[in-house]
Amino acid sequence: MNGLALAYLGDAYYELEIRKYLITQGIRNVGKLHTEKVRLASNEAQASIMNYFLSLEVLSEEEIDAYKKGRNKSHNSRKQMDMVTYQQATGFESLIGYLSLIDEQRAKDLINLGITFIKQGGYNG
């Protein structure tokens, strides 16, 4: 499947999982929900999580291939973000989109690992 199509799916899947996580944490104030969602789901946070996964070497070859499909297809970064961060975030979304289709539990496990990483100060955005 096309890396950008996987990223399209992964973006939505990841954001929904983040929103569900925040609600289960007891946050009810919409402003606080939004602030925390942005902190966990920003492109910078996603790139940071992806770099963390790569440093831990927790991804299979197939998962790395799914990441690369999105990373390598990404070309148009946003003005306020550098190209590498944008590509890594798109690759992360591609990985999550791929896993949401073939192994949803693995997608959720990696999302939870990423949340833990961010919550422990891995990215302070």
C-alpha positions, -999 to 999 in steps of 0.1 A, spaced: 0 0 0 11 36 -7 30 51 22 10 83 22 -23 64 22 -10 45 53 0 78 69 -34 92 62 -50 63 81 -23 63 108 -28 99 115 -65 94 123 -59 62 142 -31 76 163 -51 108 172 -82 87 181 -61 65 204 -45 96 220 -79 112 226 -92 79 242 -61 78 264 -66 113 276 -103 107 284 -93 76 304 -69 97 324 -98 117 338 -92 149 319 -125 166 312 -116 202 305 -117 206 267 -88 231 267 -66 208 287 -76 178 265 -66 198 234 -33 209 249 -23 174 259 -35 160 226 -12 185 208 17 176 231 13 139 223 3 140 187 23 169 172 46 161 143 76 169 166 63 144 192 57 117 165 92 122 151 106 120 186 87 88 193 99 73 160 135 81 168 130 64 202 116 33 186 145 31 162 171 36 190 154 8 210 154 -15 179 119 -27 188 106 -27 152 106 -56 128 119 -53 93 84 -51 80 76 -23 104 107 -4 94 96 -8 58 62 6 66 79 36 83 102 42 53 72 41 29 58 72 45 90 89 53 104 86 18 71 98 2 68 129 23 80 161 6 60 191 16 69 201 51 49 228 69 66 262 71 72 261 108 88 226 107 120 213 92 118 186 65 134 158 85 109 161 114 80 162 89 93 131 71 98 112 104 63 121 116 48 110 83 68 78 85 55 72 121 19 77 108 26 53 80 38 27 105 7 32 127 -16 30 97 1 -2 85 -2 -18 119 -38 -7 124 -46 -29 94 -25 -60 100 -19 -61 138 -40 -37 158 -27 -48 191 8 -41 180 -2 -6 169 -18 0 204 13 -14 221 36 9 202 13 39 208 14 31 245 52 28 244 53 62 227 29 78 253 51 65 281 82 79 264 66 114 261 52 113 296 86 105 310 101 136 294 113 121 261 97 151 243 86 182 262 69 200 233 
